[in-house]
Amino acid sequence: MKVKLGSLLVGIAAGALVAIPSGGVSNAATGPATIRITNQEVRVVRVDIGTRGTSPGDMEVLRQSLFNRRVTSRSIGHVELICTFVDSGRSRVCRGTYFLPRGRIMVGGSLRFRQFYELAVLGGTGLYDNARGTLTVTRTHRKPVRELVIFRLVG
């Protein structure tokens, strides 16, 4: 098998470029910040997998609209959240994404009551690239369900 030396060197150089690790530098635009917005529940679907009623493995799938009423009365984004129950009570593990005008924030964690809960900020995209911190949600109205949403992001 004949291999030209020039082709071999180009192949080795290309492989070396792929193998060089990045310096770990993040272009995150998110520093210490607090984001205070509200949401309104659009739809909740409950999936009953096991025995009738709440049981391990059952799910809640939520969609909510996001608002910043200080800026506009129109929705500024939405939330997609899915929770899986871990027992026959109220305990569930949730993961979700907050779709905001300049990027997305991903959250996750455990919660017991949907009237007041805190989840970890796991990351984000766009303006929120590499975001970390907490999300606190407090119910303010029952019908329709409305909540105060506060992100506390760290640098």
C-alpha positions, 0 to 999 in steps of 0.5 A: 500500500502506497501512501503519499507523505504529503497526504499522511502529514495533512491527515496527522495535522488534521487529527492533531487539531481535532484532538487539541482540548479547548481551554475551557473558556466560556462565552457565557454572558450570564453573571450574577443576576436576578430575573423576575417574571411571571407565568400562566399555566396553559396546559397540564396533562397527567399521565397515569401509568401505574395503578389508578391515582398517583403512583411511581412513574406517573407523569405531569407535562406542563406548558406555561406562558411567560410574562414580564408585565413591566415591559409588555402585556404579551407573552415573552416566552414559554415553559415546557416542564415534565415531572415524574412521580417517585411515590404514591404521594406528591414527590416528583422529579422534574426537568424543564426548559424556560424559553426566553427572548435571548436564550433558554434556561434549563432547570431540574430537581425534586419538588413536593408541592407545586404551590411553592418550589425551588429547582436548580438551574442546570445550564442554558443557551444564548445569553444564558449559556453555562448559567447556574443558580436557582429557580424559585416559583411561588403560586399567586393565583389559582384559576387560572394558575399564575406564578411568580418566577425568580431566577437567581443566577450566579457568575 
